[in-house]
Amino acid sequence: MRIIALIGFALVALLCGAALLYLGVADAGDGNARAVLPIVIGAVLAVGGLVFLRKGFKR
C-alpha cells in the first residue's frame, strides 16, 4: 500500500510540474518576465516526481 501511495504522489507531482512548466513557458513566450517562477517550480516538481516515481517502481 505504501508503494502505491508513493507512486500516486509522484504521478501527481509530475503532472502538476509539467502543467506549471508548460504554462510558464507559454507565459514567457508572450514576453512576461514574471514567468520564471512557474518555470522553476514546474521543473523542480517534474524532476521530483520522476525521482519518486523511479523509487516507487524500484521497490
C-alpha positions as CSV (number, residue, x, y, z in Angstrom):
1,M,0.0,0.0,0.0
2,R,2.9,2.3,0.8
3,I,4.4,1.8,-2.7
4,I,1.1,2.6,-4.4
5,A,0.8,5.9,-2.4
6,L,4.4,6.8,-3.3
7,I,3.7,6.2,-7.0
8,G,0.4,8.1,-6.8
9,F,2.1,11.2,-5.2
10,A,4.9,11.0,-7.7
11,L,2.4,11.0,-10.6
12,V,0.5,14.0,-9.2
13,A,3.8,15.9,-8.7
14,L,4.9,15.0,-12.2
15,L,1.6,16.1,-13.7
16,C,1.5,19.4,-11.7
17,G,5.1,20.1,-12.6
18,A,4.5,19.5,-16.3
19,A,1.5,21.8,-16.2
20,L,3.3,24.6,-14.4
21,L,6.3,24.2,-16.7
22,Y,4.1,24.4,-19.8
23,L,2.1,27.5,-18.5
24,G,5.4,29.2,-17.5
25,V,6.9,28.6,-21.0
26,A,3.7,29.8,-22.7
27,D,3.7,32.9,-20.5
28,A,7.4,33.6,-21.2
29,G,6.6,33.3,-24.9
30,D,4.3,36.3,-24.5
31,G,7.2,38.4,-23.2
32,N,6.3,38.2,-19.5
33,A,9.4,38.4,-17.3
34,R,7.5,37.0,-14.3
35,A,7.2,33.6,-15.9
36,V,10.5,32.4,-14.3
37,L,8.9,31.3,-11.0
38,P,6.4,28.9,-12.6
39,I,9.1,27.5,-14.8
40,V,11.4,26.8,-11.9
41,I,8.7,25.4,-9.7
42,G,7.4,23.3,-12.5
43,A,10.9,21.9,-13.3
44,V,11.5,21.1,-9.7
45,L,8.1,19.3,-9.3
46,A,8.6,17.4,-12.6
47,V,12.1,16.2,-11.6
48,G,11.0,15.3,-8.1
49,G,8.1,13.4,-9.5
50,L,10.3,11.5,-11.8
51,V,12.8,10.7,-9.0
52,F,10.0,9.4,-6.7
53,L,8.3,7.5,-9.5
54,R,11.6,5.7,-10.1
55,K,12.0,5.0,-6.4
56,G,8.4,3.6,-6.3
57,F,8.9,1.3,-9.2
58,K,12.3,0.0,-7.9
59,R,10.7,-1.4,-4.8
